[in-house]
Amino acid sequence: MRYAIIADIHANLAAFTVVLKDIDGRGGVEEVWCLGDVVGYGPDPHQCIELLCRYNHVCIAGNHDWAAIGKLDTSDFNPDAAAACRWTGQQLTPEDIHYLDSLSLVIERGDFTLVHGSPREPVWEYLLSTTSASENFACFQSQFCLVGHSHVPLIFEYGEAGVCSLSQFPAEGVVGLARNRLIINPGGVGQPRDGDPRASYAIYDSEAGTISLYRIPYNIGITQARMVEYGLPVRLVARLNYGM
Ligand code: ZN
C-alpha cells in the first residue's frame, strides 16, 4: 500500500493542486495523511479543505486550523500570521468550520504516530534540533512519527545508545524504514521554509518499507496574485518566492 504524507498546505491551492496531480501521476495512493495547517497564510482556505475532502484521507489539527476557527488564541502569532488568520476565519463556510473543529491532535496509523508539531506538544512545538527530538522520542509509542509545522523536510533518527541524529530530507531522497525509530517531516506543501520554493511532500510505500520525498514546482505567481487581490500581508506574499 502507498500513502501520501502532506503537511502545511496553508490555503495554497496552486501548490496543493500540483502535488495531488503528482501523486496521481505516480499511480495514486490508498490514503492521504495530512499533518495539519490546511489553512492560514494563503488565499484559498475553503477550496483547499474542499479538495482535501475529495480524497480518502486523515488529517491532524494544526495551530492555524484551530486559530482560524477561534479554538486557539493567536496572541503567540506574529502580526502577519494573525492578520491572515482573521481573514481566513471570514472565508470559511459552516461546513469548513465543522471540519476543522473535528480534527484530532494525534492519530495512530499502523507503525506511525501523526502529529502537527511534536508528540510532546502536538500544536506548538517546532522540531528542528536533536535536543528537542531526542526528548520527543519518549513521547510516542510507535516506531515512527510524522510531523509538520516547521515546513522543513527533516529526518531524526534515534540510533544505538540513544544518540539522536538529524539529516536533511532532500528532493528524490528515499529513507528506508529499518530498525531504528524515526521522526520525519515531509516539508511544507504550501509554504516551504528550507530555501527551496517548490512544494514538498512524501510517499510512504509499506511493501517497499520506504518513504520518498518529492519537490514539485508550481505557479507561485497565481497564489501571490490572489493574496495581493485579497490584501493579505506583503511579507507573506514575498516569502513564497524564496521558500523561507
Ligand atoms: Zn504551518
Boltz pocket constraint, residues with backbone or C-beta under 6 A from the ligand:
constraints:
  - pocket:
      binder: B
      contacts: [[A, 8], [A, 10], [A, 36], [A, 37], [A, 62], [A, 64], [A, 149], [A, 150], [A, 151]]
      max_distance: 6.0
